[in-house]
């Protein structure tokens, strides 16, 4: 669980990981929550390389460099995901010339661990645990060792066209039953209008919907993984969206596509369930709709509940195995994700909901007139603060998350294209993941 010390089964890692994940937590340096200080050679600052895909994160890098004389950070922009930056990172580790600090999704950390690609940075950042939201901190902790510093999460909320709902006399749907009824009213009002797009291309979205319903796809038990992708909660979720598809109440289209962008702009798609970072995307994609949007919590399966989920968890900063300067790299990773100046920058550029426990000094969350104006004066951060508190923290990311994402996307797309049940797509993904884990020599119950 994210709320507990996460343990990777020993047999699951046998033959694929050489790090000693069963050792006890390394002794942490005393005092404060800062990492060990940087060092320089011959009076020159230590130079480290940071790889990230976050737009405008160079602002935070510049702030670090301006405030530190002993460490100089060079930013390399990479493509997000397993087919881009992750592959480059792992290849560099194998070649012995890795970057020092890299951005990793929470879902990718187990993948990097089974490839022995991460440095144990416990002695440099272990004292900082209390500075972060517990479940986010735990995403980088395995067998009592710290391998990553959390940066931000993607708690889910529902962005919706309040003007459309108001014009149709619709109250905000607080339950999925109400969501279904609203979908019928919206489509009946105009055959070109839909409550949302069914984003078959987004595994993180599909996973988040299942997580919010109570699904727990992966658990580590004894020395093996239990895989339950087609569990009851997931099949309930699949059947709900199947009903919306069968009745023509959602538009089947890939989000972030040109068609989807147009539908967001013209109001043909009236809601979007997404992470907190989606605010920046909406404002950039549909600036002419300012004042027409609002944000609410995810609809609930049971009235009165408050259960949320995330978009692929979030992301963290990790030090790659083989870094020439792990102490300095860890210092930068900690500063980047905990210093108020840096966290404020990250929040402003849309990196996600901060991983720090105390957000009172993050001015971007206290006073954001440009953001609030776009949402008709609403302080949308209140919604995401509650969502982050309501995330089901029992969710655990497995090794081979890239396989999970590609398999789920392919199977759901095939179901939609072929008119077969969505439930079958999740069952097929279950079979695919069991086979993939076993092929890697990872034990599966």
C-alpha positions in Angstrom: 0.0 0.0 0.0 1.1 3.6 -0.6 0.3 4.3 3.1 2.6 1.6 4.2 6.2 0.5 3.5 6.0 -1.1 0.1 7.7 -4.4 -0.3 8.7 -6.0 -3.6 8.5 -9.8 -3.4 12.0 -11.3 -3.4 11.2 -14.1 -5.8 9.5 -11.6 -8.1 12.8 -9.8 -8.5 15.1 -12.8 -8.6 17.4 -12.8 -11.5 16.4 -9.3 -12.6 17.5 -7.0 -9.7 20.9 -7.0 -8.1 20.2 -4.3 -5.5 19.8 -5.4 -1.9 16.1 -4.4 -1.5 15.8 -6.5 1.7 18.3 -4.5 3.7 17.1 -2.3 6.5 16.7 1.5 6.1 20.1 3.1 5.9 21.0 5.3 8.8 19.9 8.9 8.0 22.1 11.9 8.6 20.9 13.9 11.6 19.2 17.3 11.5 16.6 18.8 9.2 15.1 17.5 6.0 17.7 18.7 3.6 20.0 16.5 1.6 23.7 16.4 2.1 25.6 19.5 0.8 27.2 19.5 -2.6 30.9 19.6 -3.2 33.0 21.1 -5.8 36.4 20.4 -7.4 39.0 23.1 -7.7 36.4 25.7 -6.8 34.2 24.8 -9.7 30.6 23.7 -9.1 29.6 20.1 -9.5 27.7 19.7 -12.7 24.7 17.3 -12.9 22.2 16.6 -15.6 18.5 16.5 -15.1 16.1 14.9 -17.6 12.4 16.0 -17.6 9.4 16.3 -19.9 7.6 19.0 -17.9 7.1 22.2 -19.9 8.8 25.2 -18.4 10.5 23.3 -15.7 13.7 25.2 -16.7 12.3 28.0 -14.5 12.8 25.8 -11.4 16.2 24.7 -12.6 17.3 28.3 -13.1 16.1 29.2 -9.6 18.1 26.3 -8.1 21.3 27.4 -10.0 20.8 31.0 -8.9 20.6 29.9 -5.3 23.4 27.3 -5.3 27.1 28.0 -5.9 28.3 24.4 -5.5 26.0 22.6 -7.9 25.1 23.5 -11.5 22.2 21.7 -13.0 21.9 21.2 -16.8 18.4 20.4 -18.1 17.7 17.9 -20.9 14.2 17.8 -22.2 13.0 14.3 -23.0 9.8 12.7 -24.3 7.6 11.3 -21.6 6.8 7.6 -21.3 8.3 4.2 -22.0 8.7 4.7 -25.7 10.6 8.0 -25.3 12.6 9.1 -22.3 12.4 6.0 -20.2 14.0 3.9 -22.9 16.8 6.5 -23.2 17.4 6.5 -19.5 17.6 2.7 -19.2 19.9 2.5 -22.2 22.2 5.1 -20.7 22.4 3.2 -17.4 23.4 0.1 -19.3 26.0 2.0 -21.2 27.4 3.5 -18.1 26.7 7.2 -18.9 23.4 8.0 -17.3 21.9 11.4 -16.4 22.1 12.2 -12.7 18.5 13.0 -11.9 15.4 12.0 -14.0 11.7 12.5 -13.9 9.8 9.2 -13.5 6.1 8.5 -13.2 5.2 6.7 -10.0 4.1 3.8 -12.2 7.5 3.5 -13.7 9.6 3.3 -10.5 9.1 -0.5 -10.1 10.2 -1.0 -13.8 13.4 0.9 -13.1 14.0 -1.1 -9.9 13.7 -4.5 -11.6 16.3 -3.1 -14.1 18.6 -2.1 -11.3 18.6 1.4 -12.6 18.1 3.5 -9.5 20.4 4.7 -6.7 19.5 4.2 -3.1 19.3 7.8 -1.8 18.1 7.1 1.7 21.1 8.6 3.4 20.7 11.8 1.5 16.9 12.4 1.7 15.6 9.9 4.3 15.0 12.7 6.9 12.6 14.5 4.6 9.8 11.9 4.8 7.6 14.1 7.0 7.7 16.9 4.5 5.6 15.0 2.0 2.2 13.5 1.7 2.6 10.0 3.1 1.2 8.0 0.1 3.2 10.0 -2.4 6.4 9.5 -0.4 5.8 5.8 -0.2 5.7 5.4 -4.0 9.5 5.8 -4.0 10.1 3.6 -0.9 10.8 -0.2 -1.3 12.0 -2.5 1.5 12.7 0.6 3.6 15.0 2.2 1.1 14.3 5.5 -0.7 14.7 5.5 -4.4 12.8 8.6 -5.5 11.5 12.0 -4.1 7.9 12.6 -5.0 7.1 15.7 -7.1 3.4 15.9 -7.7 0.3 13.7 -8.1 -2.6 13.9 -10.5 -5.7 13.7 -8.3 -8.8 13.4 -10.4 -11.6 15.9 -10.7 -14.3 16.6 -13.3 -13.9 19.7 -15.4 -17.4 20.6 -16.8 -19.1 23.3 -18.8 -21.2 24.9 -16.2 -23.0 27.0 -18.7 -24.2 24.0 -20.6 -25.4 22.3 -17.4 -27.2 25.4 -16.2 -28.9 26.0 -19.6 -30.3 22.5 -19.4 -31.4 22.8 -15.8 -28.9 20.1 -14.8 -27.4 19.9 -11.3 -23.9 18.7 -11.0 -23.8 14.9 -11.0 -22.5 13.8 -7.7 -23.1 10.0 -8.4 -22.6 7.9 -11.5 -26.3 7.3 -11.7 -26.8 11.1 -11.9 -24.0 11.2 -14.5 -25.9 8.8 -16.7 -29.1 10.8 -16.4 -27.2 14.0 -17.3 -25.6 12.2 -20.3 -29.1 11.5 -21.7 -30.2 15.1 -21.3 -27.1 16.6 -22.9 -27.3 14.3 -25.9 -31.0 14.8 -26.3 -30.5 18.5 -26.4 -28.2 18.3 -29.4 -27.1 15.1 -31.3 -23.6 16.6 -31.6 -23.2 17.1 -27.9 -22.0 14.4 -25.4 -21.3 14.5 -21.7 -17.7 13.3 -22.4 -15.3 11.6 -24.8 -14.6 7.9 -24.1 -10.8 8.1 -24.3 -9.9 4.6 -25.4 -6.3 5.9 -25.9 -5.7 6.7 -22.3 -4.8 3.8 -20.0 -4.2 6.1 -17.1 -7.8 7.4 -17.4 -9.2 3.9 -17.7 -7.2 2.8 -14.7 -8.2 5.8 -12.6 -11.9 5.1 -13.2 -11.4 1.5 -12.0 -9.3 2.6 -9.0 -12.0 5.0 -7.9 -14.5 2.1 -8.0 -12.4 0.2 -5.5 -10.3 -1.9 -7.9 -6.9 -3.2 -6.7 -5.2 -4.8 -9.7 -1.9 -5.7 -8.2 -0.9 -6.9 -4.7 2.4 -8.3 -3.4 1.8 -11.4 -1.3 4.6 -13.4 0.2 7.0 -13.8 -2.7 4.7 -13.3 -5.7 2.3 -10.8 -7.3 -1.4 -11.3 -7.4 -3.0 -9.9 -10.6 -6.7 -9.0 -10.5 -7.3 -6.7 -13.5 -10.8 -8.2 -14.1 -12.0 -7.9 -10.5 -15.6 -7.0 -9.6 -15.0 -3.3 -9.3 -13.3 -3.1 -12.7 -16.1 -5.1 -14.4 -18.7 -2.9 -12.8 -16.9 0.2 -14.2 -16.6 -1.4 -17.6 -20.3 -2.3 -17.7 -21.3 1.3 -16.8 -19.2 2.8 -19.7 -20.5 0.0 -22.0 -24.0 1.2 -21.3 -23.0 4.8 -22.2 -21.3 3.6 -25.4 -24.2 1.3 -26.4 -26.7 4.2 -26.0 -24.6 6.6 -27.9 -24.2 9.0 -24.9 -20.4 9.4 -25.1 -18.3 10.3 -28.1 -15.6 7.8 -28.8 -12.5 9.8 -29.6 -8.9 10.0 -28.5 -8.4 12.9 -26.1 -5.7 15.4 -27.1 -6.5 14.7 -30.7 -7.4 17.6 -33.0 -11.0 16.4 -33.0 -11.1 16.4 -29.2 -9.5 19.8 -29.1 -12.3 21.2 -31.3 -15.0 19.5 -29.2 -13.6 21.0 -26.1 -13.6 24.4 -27.8 -17.1 24.2 -29.2 -18.8 22.6 -26.3 -19.6 19.3 -28.0 -17.8 17.5 -25.1 -19.2 18.9 -21.9 -17.0 17.3 -19.2 -13.5 15.9 -18.8 -12.4 13.8 -15.9 -8.7 14.4 -15.5 -5.9 15.3 -13.2 -5.4 18.7 -11.5 -2.7 19.5 -14.2 -5.5 19.5 -16.8 -6.4 23.0 -15.9 -3.4 24.4 -17.8 -4.4 22.3 -20.8 -8.0 23.5 -20.8 -6.9 27.2 -20.5 -4.4 26.7 -23.3 -6.7 24.7 -25.6 -9.9 26.7 -25.2 -9.1 30.2 -24.1 -12.3 31.6 -25.6 -14.4 29.5 -23.2 -13.1 31.4 -20.2 -15.8 31.8 -17.5 -17.9 28.8 -18.8 -16.1 26.0 -16.9 -16.2 24.8 -13.4 -14.7 21.8 -11.5 -16.3 19.3 -9.2 -15.3 16.0 -7.6 -15.6 12.7 -9.3 -19.1 11.2 -9.3 -19.4 8.5 -6.6 -20.7 5.0 -6.8 -22.5 5.5 -3.5 -24.2 8.7 -2.6 -22.4 10.5 0.2 -19.0 8.8 -0.4 -15.8 10.7 -1.1 -13.5 8.4 -3.0 -11.0 9.6 -5.6 -8.1 8.3 -7.7 -5.2 9.6 -9.7 -4.1 9.9 -13.3 -1.2 7.3 -13.3 -0.3 8.3 -9.7 2.1 11.2 -10.3 5.7 11.7 -10.9 9.0 11.8 -8.9 12.7 12.7 -9.2 15.1 9.8 -9.0 18.8 9.4 -9.2 20.0 6.9 -11.9 22.4 4.1 -11.0 25.9 5.1 -12.0 25.5 8.8 -11.4 28.9 10.3 -10.7 27.4 12.7 -8.1 24.5 10.9 -6.3 24.7 13.2 -3.2 24.4 16.3 -5.3 21.8 14.8 -7.5 19.7 13.9 -4.4 20.1 17.4 -3.0 18.7 18.8 -6.2 15.9 16.3 -6.3 14.8 17.2 -2.8 15.1 21.0 -3.3 13.2 20.8 -6.6 10.2 19.1 -4.9 10.1 20.7 -1.5 11.5 24.2 -1.6 8.5 26.6 -1.7 9.9 28.7 -4.5 10.4 25.6 -6.7 7.1 24.0 -5.8 5.3 27.2 -6.6 7.0 27.3 -10.0 6.1 23.6 -10.6 2.5 24.3 -9.7 2.3 27.3 -12.0 3.6 25.4 -15.0 1.1 22.5 -14.5 3.4 19.8 -13.0 0.5 18.5 -10.9 -0.7 18.6 -7.3 2.3 19.2 -5.0 3.7 16.2 -3.1 4.6 18.4 -0.1 2.4 18.0 2.9 2.2 21.7 3.8 1.0 23.8 0.8 0.4 27.0 2.8 3.5 28.6 1.3 2.6 27.6 -2.3 1.3 31.0 -3.5 0.0 29.5 -6.8 -2.6 27.6 -4.7 -3.6 30.5 -2.6 -4.1 33.2 -5.1 -4.4 32.4 -8.8 -6.6 35.1 -10.4 -6.0 33.9 -14.0 -7.0 30.4 -13.1 -10.0 31.3 -11.0 -11.3 33.7 -13.6 -11.3 31.0 -16.2 -13.5 28.9 -13.9 -16.0 31.7 -13.2 -14.3 32.8 -10.0 -14.1 29.3 -8.5 -11.1 28.3 -6.4 -10.7 25.0 -8.2 -7.7 24.0 -5.9 -10.2 23.3 -3.1 -11.6 20.5 -5.2 -8.2 19.0 -5.9 -7.0 19.3 -2.3 -10.0 17.2 -1.2 -9.5 14.8 -4.1 -5.8 14.3 -3.1 -6.9 13.5 0.4 -9.5 11.0 -0.9 -7.2 9.0 -3.2 -7.5 5.2 -2.6 -4.0 4.7 -1.3 -4.2 0.9 -1.5 -3.4 1.0 -5.2 0.0 -0.4 -6.1 1.9 -0.1 -9.3 3.5 -3.3 -10.6 6.6 -4.1 -12.6 6.1 -3.8 -16.3 3.6 -0.9 -16.1 4.5 0.0 -19.7 3.2 -3.4 -20.7 0.1 -2.8 -18.7 -0.6 0.6 -20.4 0.0 -0.7 -24.0 -2.0 -3.9 -23.4 -5.0 -2.1 -21.9 -5.1 0.6 -24.6 -4.8 -2.0 -27.4 -7.5 -4.2 -25.9 -10.0 -1.4 -25.2 -9.5 0.0 -28.7 -10.1 -3.4 -30.2 -13.2 -3.8 -28.2 -14.6 -0.4 -29.2 -13.6 -0.9 -32.9 -15.0 -4.4 -33.0 -18.1 -3.9 -30.9 -17.1 -6.5 -28.3 -17.7 -6.0 -24.6 -15.3 -3.7 -22.7 -15.3 -6.3 -19.9 -13.6 -8.7 -22.2 -10.8 -6.1 -22.9 -10.0 -6.1 -19.2 -10.0 -9.9 -19.0 -7.6 -10.0 -22.0 -5.4 -7.5 -20.2 -5.4 -9.7 -17.2 -4.1 -12.6 -19.3 -1.5 -10.4 -21.0 -0.1 -9.1 -17.8 0.2 -12.5 -16.1 2.0 -13.8 -19.2 4.3 -10.8 -19.4 5.3 -11.1 -15.7 5.9 -14.8 -16.0 8.0 -14.3 -19.1 10.2 -12.0 -17.1 10.7 -14.6 -14.4 8.5 -12.7 -12.0 6.4 -14.9 -9.7 2.6 -14.6 -10.1 0.0 -16.2 -7.8 
